[in-house]
Amino acid sequence: MKKGPSLTFNPTREGIEARISEMELKIDRMRSMYESYFMGMERMPPDALRREMNRMMLEMQQVPISNASLRFRFQALSQKWVLHTTYWNRTMREIEAGTYRRDMARAQRHLANRGGMLTEEEAIAIGIPQNRVKAFIAGQQRRAAKKARGRFGWMAPAPAPTWGKVPRPRRQR
């Protein structure tokens, strides 16, 4: 005998509606938690809540929704979830690489006043979170090395070849 998916909610119209409402609230709460993490107020991203939300999304995708308005709400919620996870993943990669724009803008303002490269202590002092400092310093050193190579012409583009191009004399009028 084939057994269907074991659901953690009642697959009736009311149960589906309650689950979708709960998921909407969780996404909004998770969005604010990620923003506070990106601002440096939280030390860790909300991974447990994200895993739970992934489980709920997968569970809801297996449930056939016959009501058109509920199906529309779930599809909109699903698109919102994909959009947010894409943004969060990209921002997390930028933080790990040391290229996160908020950290870089903060450092640029500091460097404009001081000049030179930041040390780890200075980066922490201007507000870059402790867990991002090493990646930021490494990225800063890579950018400085790239800028130095470009400044001295090692990476300057080669001049265009002029073979076969003979300048023609101007016509006199």
C-alpha positions as CSV (number, residue, x, y, z in Angstrom):
1,M,0.0,0.0,0.0
2,K,1.4,3.4,-1.0
3,K,1.6,5.9,1.8
4,G,1.4,9.7,1.1
5,P,3.6,12.3,2.6
6,S,3.4,12.7,6.3
7,L,2.3,16.3,6.9
8,T,2.8,18.3,10.0
9,F,-0.4,20.2,9.3
10,N,-4.0,19.6,8.3
11,P,-4.3,19.6,4.5
12,T,-7.8,21.1,4.5
13,R,-8.5,24.6,3.2
14,E,-8.3,26.1,6.8
15,G,-5.1,24.1,7.5
16,I,-3.4,25.3,4.3
17,E,-4.4,28.9,4.9
18,A,-3.1,28.8,8.5
19,R,0.2,27.3,7.2
20,I,0.6,29.9,4.5
21,S,0.0,32.7,7.1
22,E,2.5,31.2,9.4
23,M,5.1,31.0,6.6
24,E,4.5,34.6,5.6
25,L,5.2,35.7,9.2
26,K,8.3,33.6,9.4
27,I,9.7,35.0,6.2
28,D,9.2,38.5,7.5
29,R,10.8,37.7,10.8
30,M,13.7,36.0,9.1
31,R,14.2,39.0,6.8
32,S,14.6,41.3,9.8
33,M,16.9,38.8,11.5
34,Y,19.2,38.6,8.4
35,E,19.2,42.4,8.1
36,S,20.3,42.8,11.7
37,Y,23.0,40.1,11.0
38,F,24.2,42.0,7.9
39,M,24.3,45.3,9.9
40,G,26.6,43.5,12.4
41,M,24.1,43.5,15.4
42,E,23.8,39.7,15.4
43,R,26.8,37.4,15.5
44,M,25.2,34.5,13.6
45,P,22.7,34.2,10.8
46,P,19.4,32.6,11.6
47,D,20.3,29.2,10.1
48,A,17.9,27.1,12.3
49,L,14.9,29.2,11.2
50,R,16.0,29.0,7.6
51,R,16.2,25.2,7.7
52,E,12.8,25.0,9.3
53,M,11.4,27.3,6.6
54,N,13.0,25.2,3.8
55,R,11.3,22.1,5.3
56,M,8.0,23.9,5.4
57,M,8.3,25.0,1.8
58,L,9.2,21.5,0.6
59,E,6.3,20.1,2.5
60,M,3.8,22.7,1.0
61,Q,5.1,22.0,-2.5
62,Q,3.9,18.4,-2.2
63,V,0.4,19.3,-1.2
64,P,-2.1,19.8,-4.0
65,I,-3.9,23.1,-3.4
66,S,-7.3,23.2,-5.2
67,N,-8.4,26.7,-4.1
68,A,-7.1,29.2,-6.6
69,S,-6.6,32.1,-4.1
70,L,-4.6,29.9,-1.8
71,R,-2.6,28.5,-4.7
72,F,-1.8,32.1,-5.8
73,R,-0.8,33.1,-2.2
74,F,1.5,30.1,-2.0
75,Q,3.1,30.8,-5.4
76,A,3.7,34.4,-4.4
77,L,5.2,33.3,-1.1
78,S,7.4,30.8,-2.9
79,Q,8.7,33.5,-5.3
80,K,9.4,35.8,-2.3
81,W,11.3,33.0,-0.6
82,V,13.4,32.3,-3.6
83,L,14.1,36.0,-4.0
84,H,15.2,36.4,-0.4
85,T,17.3,33.3,-0.3
86,T,19.2,34.5,-3.4
87,Y,19.8,37.9,-1.9
88,W,20.9,36.3,1.4
89,N,23.3,33.8,-0.3
90,R,24.9,36.6,-2.4
91,T,25.4,38.8,0.6
92,M,26.8,36.0,2.7
93,R,29.3,35.3,-0.1
94,E,30.3,39.0,-0.2
95,I,30.8,39.0,3.5
96,E,33.0,35.9,3.4
97,A,35.0,37.4,0.5
98,G,35.5,40.7,2.3
99,T,33.7,42.7,-0.4
100,Y,30.4,43.5,1.4
101,R,29.5,47.0,0.4
102,R,28.5,48.2,3.8
103,D,31.8,47.1,5.3
104,M,33.7,48.6,2.3
105,A,31.8,51.9,2.5
106,R,32.6,52.2,6.2
107,A,36.3,51.5,5.6
108,Q,36.4,54.0,2.6
109,R,35.1,56.8,4.8
110,H,37.8,55.9,7.4
111,L,40.6,55.7,4.8
112,A,39.6,59.1,3.3
113,N,40.2,60.6,6.7
114,R,43.4,58.6,7.6
115,G,44.9,57.3,4.4
116,G,46.7,53.9,4.1
117,M,45.5,50.4,4.9
118,L,43.5,49.4,7.9
119,T,44.8,47.0,10.5
120,E,42.5,44.4,12.2
121,E,42.2,46.6,15.3
122,E,41.2,49.6,13.3
123,A,38.7,47.7,11.3
124,I,37.1,46.5,14.5
125,A,37.2,50.0,16.0
126,I,35.3,51.5,13.0
127,G,32.5,48.9,13.4
128,I,33.3,45.9,11.1
129,P,32.2,42.8,13.0
130,Q,34.9,40.6,14.5
131,N,33.9,37.6,12.3
132,R,34.3,39.6,9.1
133,V,37.6,41.4,9.8
134,K,40.1,38.8,8.4
135,A,38.2,38.4,5.1
136,F,37.9,42.2,4.9
137,I,41.7,42.8,5.5
138,A,42.5,40.1,2.9
139,G,40.2,41.7,0.3
140,Q,41.7,45.1,1.1
141,Q,45.2,43.7,0.4
142,R,44.1,42.1,-2.8
143,R,42.5,45.3,-4.1
144,A,45.7,47.3,-3.1
145,A,47.9,44.9,-5.0
146,K,45.6,45.0,-8.1
147,K,45.6,48.8,-8.0
148,A,49.4,48.9,-7.7
149,R,49.9,46.6,-10.7
150,G,47.5,48.8,-12.8
151,R,49.3,52.0,-11.7
152,F,52.7,50.9,-12.9
153,G,51.5,49.7,-16.3
154,W,52.1,46.0,-15.8
155,M,48.5,45.4,-16.8
156,A,48.2,48.2,-19.3
157,P,46.5,47.2,-22.6
158,A,48.9,46.7,-25.5
159,P,48.7,49.3,-28.3
160,A,46.7,48.4,-31.4
161,P,48.8,47.0,-34.2
162,T,49.3,49.3,-37.2
163,W,50.4,46.8,-39.8
164,G,49.3,47.8,-43.3
165,K,47.9,51.0,-42.2
166,V,49.7,53.8,-44.0
167,P,48.5,57.3,-43.3
168,R,47.3,59.0,-46.5
169,P,48.4,62.5,-47.3
170,R,45.7,65.2,-47.0
171,R,44.3,66.6,-50.2
172,Q,45.0,70.2,-50.8
173,R,42.1,72.4,-51.8
